[in-house]
Each structure stands twice: as structure tokens, then as C-alpha cells.
Amino acid sequence: MERQSLFNALADPTRRNIVELLATQGQMNATDICENFDMSHPAISQHLRILREAELVRLQKDAQRHLYSLNIDAIHKLDDWVKQMTRHWDETYDRLDQILEAEKKKTLRKRR
């Protein structure tokens, strides 16, 4: 599961909405998913295919029904990345704050 493919799959608002739907409703078949959108069944199927290829959703075939569910491992991977980026930027801003505070003290000393 490549991080870029996760983000590419989530770039589309319909696919993000499908992920949110599965997160809140749990396992659903394609027809039930389609009923939540104002688009054709083939269009929703295409979105589901992209989400499957990015491994954001899982497909379980049960006789004639195709049941989709959220792949929690992919969600955890995204969450880990967001936390990593948050730590990075928090540390960067903390260093910037320290530099600005040091410059502020220098300026105050020069004025005296």
C-alpha cells in the first residue's frame, strides 16, 4: 500500500464520502452505497475500484453480493503520517519561536 495512492484515491470528494460512509455505516453492498449518491451505479463502481486498488476499502464477495468495508490498516497508515507531519511542523515552529525570541532579546539589548 503506497501512501501516494492513498492520497490520490482520497483526492476525489466522492471517494472521501464513500470512505466516510463506510466508516460510519460499516460494511455495505454496492447498491446501498450507490443509494447515498446522485450518480450512476457504474460511476460508483469505478470509485469503489479505485478505493480497492488503493487498499482503502476491502471487497468481500458473498454469493451475488459484493460487500465493501473500510480497511482500517490504511486509515492507521494515514493517521500515522498525519501525526508524523504534525510532530515535524510542531518542532519546526518551536525552533522558529526560539529564534524569534532570541532576536527579540537582541533587539531589546541594543535599544538600551
C-alpha positions as CSV (number, residue, x, y, z in Angstrom):
1,M,0.0,0.0,0.0
2,E,1.7,3.1,-1.2
3,R,1.0,6.4,0.6
4,Q,0.7,8.3,-2.7
5,S,-2.0,6.0,-4.0
6,L,-3.9,6.5,-0.7
7,F,-3.9,10.3,-1.2
8,N,-4.7,10.0,-4.9
9,A,-7.7,7.9,-4.1
10,L,-8.8,10.4,-1.4
11,A,-8.3,13.4,-3.7
12,D,-11.8,12.9,-5.1
13,P,-14.7,14.2,-2.8
14,T,-17.0,11.3,-3.8
15,R,-14.4,8.7,-2.8
16,R,-13.8,10.6,0.5
17,N,-17.6,10.5,1.1
18,I,-17.6,6.7,0.4
19,V,-14.9,6.2,2.9
20,E,-16.8,8.3,5.5
21,L,-20.0,6.4,4.7
22,L,-18.2,3.0,5.3
23,A,-16.6,4.4,8.5
24,T,-20.0,5.4,9.9
25,Q,-22.2,2.7,8.5
26,G,-19.9,-0.3,8.4
27,Q,-20.0,-3.0,5.8
28,M,-22.3,-2.2,2.8
29,N,-23.1,-3.6,-0.6
30,A,-22.5,-1.6,-3.7
31,T,-26.3,-0.9,-4.2
32,D,-26.6,0.6,-0.7
33,I,-23.5,2.7,-1.3
34,C,-24.9,3.9,-4.6
35,E,-28.2,5.0,-3.0
36,N,-26.3,7.6,-1.0
37,F,-25.1,9.4,-4.1
38,D,-26.7,11.2,-7.1
39,M,-24.7,9.3,-9.7
40,S,-25.0,6.1,-11.7
41,H,-24.1,2.6,-10.3
42,P,-21.2,2.3,-12.9
43,A,-19.7,5.6,-11.7
44,I,-19.9,4.5,-8.0
45,S,-18.4,1.1,-9.1
46,Q,-15.5,3.0,-10.7
47,H,-14.9,4.9,-7.4
48,L,-15.0,1.7,-5.4
49,R,-12.5,0.1,-7.8
50,I,-10.1,3.0,-7.2
51,L,-10.6,2.7,-3.4
52,R,-10.0,-1.0,-3.6
53,E,-6.8,-0.6,-5.7
54,A,-5.5,1.9,-3.1
55,E,-6.4,-0.7,-0.4
56,L,-8.7,1.8,1.4
57,V,-11.6,-0.5,1.2
58,R,-11.9,-4.3,1.1
59,L,-14.3,-6.3,-1.0
60,Q,-15.9,-9.5,0.2
61,K,-17.9,-11.5,-2.2
62,D,-20.9,-13.2,-0.7
63,A,-22.7,-15.1,-3.4
64,Q,-24.2,-12.4,-5.6
65,R,-23.5,-9.6,-3.2
66,H,-20.3,-7.5,-3.1
67,L,-19.7,-6.2,0.4
68,Y,-17.4,-3.3,1.0
69,S,-15.8,-2.4,4.2
70,L,-13.1,0.1,5.3
71,N,-9.6,-1.1,5.5
72,I,-8.6,0.1,9.0
73,D,-4.9,-0.6,8.3
74,A,-4.9,2.0,5.6
75,I,-6.6,4.5,7.9
76,H,-4.0,3.9,10.5
77,K,-1.3,4.4,8.0
78,L,-2.8,7.8,7.1
79,D,-3.2,8.7,10.7
80,D,0.5,7.8,11.4
81,W,1.6,10.0,8.5
82,V,-0.5,12.9,9.8
83,K,1.0,12.5,13.3
84,Q,4.5,12.4,11.9
85,M,3.9,15.6,9.9
86,T,2.3,17.3,12.9
87,R,5.3,16.5,15.0
88,H,7.7,17.7,12.3
89,W,5.9,21.1,12.0
90,D,5.4,21.5,15.7
91,E,9.2,21.0,16.1
92,T,9.9,23.4,13.3
93,Y,7.6,26.1,14.7
94,D,9.1,25.6,18.2
95,R,12.6,26.2,16.7
96,L,11.3,29.3,14.9
97,D,9.8,30.6,18.1
98,Q,13.2,30.2,19.9
99,I,15.0,32.1,17.1
100,L,12.5,34.9,17.1
101,E,12.6,35.1,20.9
102,A,16.4,35.3,20.8
103,E,16.3,38.0,18.1
104,K,13.7,40.0,20.1
105,K,16.1,39.9,23.2
106,K,19.0,41.1,21.0
107,T,16.9,44.0,19.7
108,L,15.9,45.0,23.2
109,R,19.5,44.9,24.4
110,K,20.6,47.1,21.5
111,R,17.9,49.7,22.4
112,R,19.2,50.1,26.0
